[in-house]
Amino acid sequence: MEVEDAPSPNHEPRPEGVPVDILLLHYTGMETGDAALARLCDPEAKVSAHYLIEEDGRVFQLVEEERRAWHAGVSCWKGEHDINSRSIGIELVNPGHEFGYRPFPEAQMAALIELAGGIVKRHPIPSHRVLGHSDVAPARKQDPGELFDWRRLADAGLGIWPDPVETPVDTPPIAWFQAAFARVGYCLARSGRMDDETRAVITAFQRHFQPEAVGGEADRSTAARLLGLQRALERTGASS
């Protein structure tokens, strides 16, 4: 595929011995792609990503894959906090929830699937570690959000999607949800209470795996989707 160079100064060496095993997807959350590209290349901003994909499918490389870009911020997945050191970051041009969130166009999705397909061949990134920014920073981030077609990505082998399971008769207790979210990767303490941290994780999970019902509620349908994700992870050998 054709990739245009748009070098950003915002990067540094990766630490030795840390595998690149996460592909992290973002939306730009700015009014235009040009504004987003300018910010990602601004040394004063101290943010970057490896790639940016415009809505028309144009792909820009900002940082070489062997370098550590600055896109994840304060984040955590599976107990790992330095997500930047072990990830490739892709920014998808989209105004985001603040400036008129909208679906991701076909040209952009097709370019993402082609680009990501090459990335996961070059690095040991399993399908269940293709994540959204809101997955690793649920209290801070919403992107790429509920309009992003995660299921299509999973169907292309670039993610995982919950298996269908029966909806539980009763809603499990909050402690069950907290333990289940932690098992699939979210960094969440088991307080037994519906606190702000738990609600943020539920919302992030719904944005990724239950986009038709994003409300932050721990209900039976979310429990079923969470059980389905656990089953899919077990089926693919990724549940540990």
Secondary structure by P-SEA (a helix, b strand, c coil): cbbbbbcccccccccccccccbbbbbbcccccaaaaaaaaacccccccccccccccbbbbbcccccccccccccccccccccccccbbbbbccccccccccccccaaaaaaaaaaaaaaaaacccccccccccccccccccccccccccaaaaaaacccccccccccccccccaaaaaaaaaaacccccccccccaaaaaaaaaaaaccccccccccccaaaaaaaaaaaaaaaaacccc
